[in-house]
Amino acid sequence: MQKTLQIINELLEKNIIESYAMAGGMAQFYYIEPSVTYDLDLIVHVSGEENTLNPLAGIYSWAREFGYKTENEHIIIEGIPVQFLLAYNDLVKEALKHRSEIIIFNEKTYILDAEYLMAIMLQTNRLSDRERFARFLAEAEYNKTLFLNILKQFNLEKEYHKFIGDKNG
């Protein structure tokens, strides 16, 4: 994983991506007990992404040039399947702006804050997200006031109250 993060940081240095943050199952490792996941999801901002039909073309071109294989939507970087995801809605764009810099495996990297990860889980509402969200509520240290403000900002309060079984919310 250390080498994978080094390569991803090189993408920043080369301006292939402008910013990124870990999301998904790998990001949960930082906040709660790990569960099974096989890939690294990265939310990315790519320069000019609003003006092109294929905004991730630069990343895939880089991968071909440097011999990194692709498998479906993943690029295998130093043995780790990495999925590059554009910030696909306002919540995810906001989450990327408020990412945190951390050190893991002796490498600087960026991660979505717990409060935003939790809101994204509520928004996507897949079974794996609901399971992860329940674990975040029980195990993660997070700023509940900030989390509730994010839910209000992105109209997710109803989903939260439904999840926790609050009929009055």
Secondary structure, 3 states (H helix, E strand, C coil): CHHHHHHHHHHHHCCCCCEEEEEHHHHHHHHCCCCCCCCEEEEEECCCHHHCCCCCHHHHHHHHHCCCCEECCEEEECCEEEEEEECCCHHHHHHHHCCEEEEECCEEEEECCHHHHHHHHHHHCCHHHHHHHHHHHHHCCCCHHHHHHHHHHCCCHHHHHHHHCCCCC
